[in-house]
C-alpha cells in the first residue's frame, strides 16, 4: 500500500531524527570543569550546591546525570559533599522529566544524615523538593517545601548568604 502523502511521512521522519539528534554526542561537563569543582569541594570552599548544579546542567540525558553522580560520589568523602551531589543530581533529573527518580534520590538521604546537615544544605534539600514538586504539577506541595527552604535560609550558617551585599 503506497502512502498518499510521502512528503508528510518524510517530514515526520525528519522531525524524529532531529529531535533525537541532540542526544547523540550531547554535551556534558568538561573534565576541567569537573576537576575545578572537585578541587573547590575538597578545599572546603563550597557551602551550597551552586557549582555542582552548574556541572549537572551540562548533562543532557539521564545516563550522563547518573554517570556524573556516580563519579562525584566516588571522589567526595565528606557527607556534605555527597549530599550536595545528590541534591544537584535530583534537580537535573527533574529538569529532564524524571520527577519520581528525583524524589527517590532525595529520599535516599537517611534521617540520620539529614539531621547532621547544616542549615544551608537543609535549605537546598527543601528547595530541590519544591522545584521537583512544582515541575511535576504539584504547586501546593511545592509551596510547603519552598517555605521550609526559606525558613532554613533565614537562619543559614552560610556566611555568604548572611553577609550584607552592596549593590553598585
Secondary structure as UniProt FT lines:
FT   HELIX           6..21
FT   TURN            22..25
FT   HELIX           31..43
FT   HELIX           50..57
FT   HELIX           62..75
FT   HELIX           79..95
FT   TURN            96..97
FT   HELIX           99..107
FT   HELIX           111..116
FT   HELIX           119..135
FT   TURN            136..137
FT   HELIX           139..154
FT   HELIX           159..162
//
